[in-house]
Amino acid sequence: MSSSVITRFAPSPTGFLHIGGGRTALFNWAFARKTKGKMLLRIEDTDRERSTPEAVAAILDGLTWLGLDWDGEAESQFSRASRHREVAEILLARGLAYRCYCTPQELQQMRERAEAEKRPVRYDGTWRDRDPASAPAGVRPAIRFKAPQDGETVIDDHVMGRVVFQNKELDDLIILRSDGNPTYNLSVVVDDHDMGVTHIIRGVDHLTNAARQTQIYRAMSWTVPDMAHIPLIHGPDGAKLSKRHGALGVEAYRAMGYLPEAMRNYLARLGWSHGDDEIFSTRQMIDWFGLDGIGKSPSRFDFVKLENLNGHYMRHTDDETLLQAFLAFLPHVAGGPEMLARIDDAMRAKLKRAMPGLKERAKTLVDLMKSAQYLFAQRPLALDDKARQIMADGGVAALQGLLPVLTGADWTAQGLETAVKAYAEASGAKLGKLAQPLRAVLTGTNTSPGIFDVLDVLGREESLKRIEDGLKLS
């Protein structure tokens, strides 16, 4: 593959970067990096009513969080409108486009006739060969592309294979509206040509656009880029992905506590595969990536698989890196900024020491945050209902016997475990009957990392004070 590959990701800034867009960006990025090429970013902001600076910022933020960088500055499609108009005028001058003076009422009648006759709704070519001299006064014309009326337009797609469109089914689309604003299909072709795009990788919902755009490329005698149209993402039930399935913005996945590395791995496997490999690094993905690995069938989004994969990444991420990811995550989740404000050097050191135990049971950074709450709890701890029940069911008596043992123990996870196990054996108590009340008074809940890790991380003084507070519950 030559080093001249140029891909592009071209989102519309009418909302967040949704998960399908994130996958499209990932495939463009991986292909560009694999081929030592470039991925460009173009913001398709021609819909001025719906495009907002906030949405542009959300897209850039989402891509950055996913770890997908682009080459050069992000391009605004709207800023290139004069160039799009220039190409429309060139097509007009070459006789490959024409002015259409149909009024909205006439177009509506055309639609109604087609629907009544159960025909596809298409422009009927009223002004295709008419003399503009007969144009009605006071009507500002749109400019329509003069599409070929016979033969075929063929897309040799890297994913979908050979896709044939009968030209008689494709009508003369508007390329410049009556207000002078260029339309999507013209703008995309001009931008992709001017930016030197060699490979267009996008959703299969653009396949009909690909036929129309190919016709414009050929009318301008421009090289048609290679195309790869990716199947859509479906929900677990096989229906088109919707909000109830998880068609959320990328920033929502960040707030749900997923790691960018896990998201890249998961999104790559939604529609692309490399043998039976399920878990792979980003470096491996780039090395292996190819358009021939993209399947034709829609993939199914599965939160359970994503959670399990994320849990794998958390367990296998070194403690310092995971701590950095946790600190970066906190500003984006409810309660996180408050927790972050309380993390000084001492708390950071505690979190780092606690990380092996915290990450072992956590599937997301949200789980990690919940598990770490015991480090931030202030005495006297508020016990939840289950912790209170544990204390009521013999927990106080168990701790009364255990307190002197802990007071004299070597305060390391190993030393504490040895002392408690020896006490359990000597007293005939079951280890669980000792661990559960300890967990209740040390964390305020009935779930936590390993109890000896909890004791070790909290330290002798804090642990003993929490136990003494718990004994006062009697």
N, C-alpha and C positions, 0 to 999 in steps of 0.2 A: 504494500500500500504506500502511495507517495505521501510526502510530508505536506502536500498542499490541500489536505482535507480541511474543509471549513463547515462546521455545523452551526446551527443557531437555535436558541430557545426564544420563543416569541409569545409571551403571555399577554393577555389583555388585563389591564389593571382596573377591573371592575369589582374586585373583592380580594379575598386572601389567595395565596398560592395553594390550590387544593392538591390532594394527594396524587391525583392523576397527572397534574402538571409537574409535580415533584418527580414522578417517575420519568416523564418525558424529558425533563431537564437532565436527569441522571443518565439516561441512555445517550443523549446528545453529548454530554460531558465525557462519559466513559469511552465513546467511540472516538471523540476528538483526542483524548489523552492516549488511547491505545495507538492511534495512527500518527502521533506526534503532530497533530493538527491543532486547530483552534475551535473553541466554542464562543460564538458571539451572543450577546443578549440584546434583544430588541423589544422594547415595550410598545405593544400595539394599542396606542392610546388615541385612536381616531374617534372613538365614541366619547365625545367631549362631555356629554351629560352624565355618563356613568364612570368615566375614568377620574380617579382622584389621586392626589399626591400621597395620601395615607395608604392607598392600595399599592401604589408603586413601592413605597417604603416597606410594606408588608411582604411583597414579593422578593425584594432584595434581601430583607432580613431572613426570610424563609430559606432562600438559596444559600445564604451565608451559614445559617445554622446547619443545614444539611451537608455543608462542606463542599459545595459545588461552586468553584470560581469560574469566572468568564474572562475572555481576553478583550482588553480595551475597555472603553467606556460603554455603558448601556446606551443604546440608541433609541431616540423617540421617533416613532413612526409619524406622529402628527407634525413634527418639525420638518418633515420631508415632503409635505403636501404639494409644494410648488413643483417638485421634481415629478411627482405622480401626475400632476396636471400636464406637465410638459410631454410626458409619454402618451397621455390620452390625445393630445393635439397632434403628435407624430402619427399615431394610428389613424386619426381623422384625416390628416393630409395624405396618407397613403391609401385612403379608401378602404381601410380595414376597420373603421368605426364610423358611426353616423349620428346625427342629431335626431333625437326623438322628442316630438312635441305633444305626445299623448298627455292628456290631463289625468289627474287622479280618478276622476269619474269614469273616463274611458277605460282605464286599467282595471277598475273595479268591475265594470261591465264585462270585460274580457275574462276576468276570473269567474264571474257568475255563469257566463256561457259555458266555460270549460267544465265547471262543476255540474251544471245541469246535464251536459252531454257525457258526463263521467269520463272526461279526458284529463290528463295531467295539466295543471295550471302552468301555462307557458306564454310568454310574450309572442304575439302572432306576427311580428315583423311589419306592422303597419307602416312605419317610417323607414324601413330598410332601404327601399329603392325609390322613395318619393322625393320629389324636388323640394328642397327646403324653401324655395320661393313661395310654395303654397302653405307655408306655416301660418297658423293663426296668430293674430296680433296679440301681444302682451303675454304670451306663454314662454317661459324660460325653458329651453330644452335640456334634457339630460343627454349624455353621450353614451351610446350603446356600442359594445364590441360586435363586429360583424362576424359571428361565428360560422365556421364551415357548416353547410347544411346537409352534406352527404359524406359518406365514408365513415371512418372510425377514428377515435382518439384512444391510443393505447398507453397504459401505464405499466411499465415493467418494474414492478414493485419488489423490493428486497424481502418483504415479508409476505405480502398477499399474492405474489406471483404476477402473471400477466392478467391485467384487468382491462377489459375492452368496453368502451362507451360508444354507442351509436350517436353520431353527431346530430342526427335529426331529433334526438331526445334532449339536446342541450340548446337552450334558446339564447338569444342575444342579450347577454347580461349588461346591466348598467355599469359603466366604469367611472363615470363622473356624474354626480347627482346634479339636479337643476340648480342647486345653490352653489355649485362649483366644487363641492367636496368629493374627493376620490373615494371609491368603495374598496372594501376589503381585498377582493381578489386582484385588482390592479395594484394596490399598494404593496401587497405581499410579493408579487412577481418583481416589481421594480426594486424593492428593497433587497430581496434575495439576490437579484442579479448584480446590483451595485455593490453589495457587500461581499460578492464573490463566493456565495454559499454553494458548496458542491454536493452536500447531502442534506436532504430535508427528512428529519425523523420526527413524526408527530402522530396523533391519534387517528385511528381508522375513520373517525367521523369526518375527516377532511378529504376522504377519497374522491368525492364528487368535485370538491374544490380543486383537487389535483388535475382533473380533466380540464376544467375551465382555465386553470392557470397554465397548463401545458399549451393550450391553444394560444394564449397571449404570448408566451415565450416564443412560440414558432412564428407568430405574426411579426414579432420584433427581431426575428432571426437571431435569437439568443439561445445559448446552450441550456437545455433543460437539466436541472440537477437530478442526481440519483434520489430516489424516494423510498422511504420505508414507513409504512403506515401500521402503527402498533394497535393490536386489539384493545378494546376498552377493559377497564377493571369492573368486575361485578361484585356484588355482595355474596356472602356465604350461601344465600338461597338461589343464586344464579340470576337474580334480577340486576338491572343496571344499578351501579353503586349510587346510593343516595345518602342523605345525612344520617338516616337511621342506621346505615351500615358502617359509617365511618368516613363519609366523604367530607371530611373536615379540612380546615386549613392546616398547613404544616405546623403553624405555631401552636395549634391545639395538641399535636403529638408531643411537642416539646413540653407543654404544660402537663401532659399526662405522664411525663417522666421517662420518655424513650431516649436512648442514646443515639446521636447522629450516625455512628458507625453501624448500629443495629438497623436503623431505618434504611441506610444505603443497601445493606445486605438484603433486607426484606423486600424493598422495592425492586431491586435487581431481579429477585426471584419471581416477581409478579410479571410473568410473560417471557422471561429470558432464562435459559438454563445452560449449565455446563456439566454434562453428564449427570451424575446423581448428587453432585455437590450441593449441599444446603447451606453450609456455613463457610464463609470465605472472607478474607480480608479485602479491603478496598483495592489494595495493590494487586491481589490475585484477580479481582473482578476486571480491572483494567487490562491486565495481561491476557485474560481469557476472552474479553468481550468481542463479539462480532454480531453483525446483523443477522447472520444465518442461525444464530442461537435463539432468535425471537420466534415464538410460536404463533400460529394463526388464530388460536382459540382464545376467547376472553379468559383472564385469570380471576381467581376469587380471593377477595380480601378477607383475611381471617385474623381477628384480634387475638385469639388464643395462640396461634402460631407466632404472631408478632411478640406477644408477651413472653412466650417461652424462649424465643430467639434473643430477646432483650435481656432476659435473665441470664442466659449463657454469656452474653457479652459483659454483663455486670460482674459475674463471678470470675471472668478471665481478664478483667481490666485491672492493672496494678493499682494499689491503694491510693497513691498520690494522684494519678490521672483521674481516678473515679471521684476523688475528693474535689478536684478542680471542676469536673463536670457537674457535681452536686452544687457547688457554690455558684456556678454559672446558671444553673437551673432555678435556684431559689427566687430570683426576681420575677419569674414568670408564672408562679403558682400561688394560690391563696394561702396566706400565712407565711409565705416564703420570705418576703422582705423583712418582716419582723424577726424571723429566725436569723436571717443574715446579719441583722444589726447587732445581734448578741454574740456573734462569732469573733472573738478576739484571738490572740495568739494561743492562749491556754486552751480555749475551746477547740480551736483548729487542731491542736495537738491531740486532744481527746478524741475528736472525730477520726483523725488518722489512725489512732490506736484501735478505735472501735470498728474500723472499716472491714476487717476480715470477717467479724461476726455479723455485721450489718448486711453485707452484700451476699452472704451465703443464702439468706432466705428471701431476698428482695428480687422481684422481677422488674420493677421500675424504680425510678428515683423518687416517686411518690411513696412507694413502700419503704424506701430507705429513709425518707423524711419522717415517716410515722415511727419506724423502728428507732430512730435517733432521738425521739422526743424525750426519752428518759434522761438524756444528758442535759437537757435544758430545763427539766422540771425543777421547780423551787419548793423547798420544804416549808411546811409539811405537804407532802404530795396528796393530791386529790385522787382517791382510788375509784376506779370505775366499778360497776355493779359486780362484775365477775371477780375482780380482785377482792372486793369486800366479802363476797361469799366464801372465797378461799380462806380468808382470815377468820371468818365465823366458823368454818368447818375444821377447827383444830389448828389453824395456822398460827395463832398467837402462842399456843403451848409449844408448837414445834420450834418457833423462833426463840422462845425463852431458853430452851435447851441448847440451841445452836449458837446463841450469841457469845458465850464464853469461848467456845471452840474457835469462832471466827476472830475474836479479839486477839487470841494468841497465835493465829496462823501466819505462815509466811505469805505475804500479800502479793502473790502472783497467781495467774489463772491456774497453773499447775499445782502450786502450793495449796491454794484454797480447795481445789478439787480433791486432793489427797486427804486434807483434814476433814472435809465434809463426808467423804466416803468412809473414812475410818470411824467417824462418829456414827454414821448410819449403821455400819456393821456392828459396832459395840452396843448400840441402843436398840437394835432390831427394827429401826425405822426404814421405810422405803425411801430411796433417794428422791423420787418424785414428790413425796409428801414433804420433803424439806425444800426442794427447789421451787415448788409452786408458791408457797408463802414468801420465800425470798424474792421471787419475781414480782409478786403483788406489791410488796412494800418498797422495792427498789425502783420499779417502773410505773406503778399505779395501774398496771394491766395484767392480763394472764398470758400475754405473748411477748417474747423479746428474743434477742440473740442469746447464745449460750449463757447461762446464769453466772458461770465463773468468769467469763469475759466481761460481763456487766460489772461484777464486783471489782475486777482488776482495773477496768477503765475508770469507774467512778472514784476509785481510790479508797483507802482505809477509812479516813475521817468521814467522808460524805456517806459511804455505805453504812457505817455503824450508826450514824445519826439517823439515817432513813429507817434503819431497822428499829432503833429506839422509838422513833415516831410511830412506827407500826405497832409496837408493843403497847403503846398508850391507848390503842383502839379497844383494848380489853376493858 
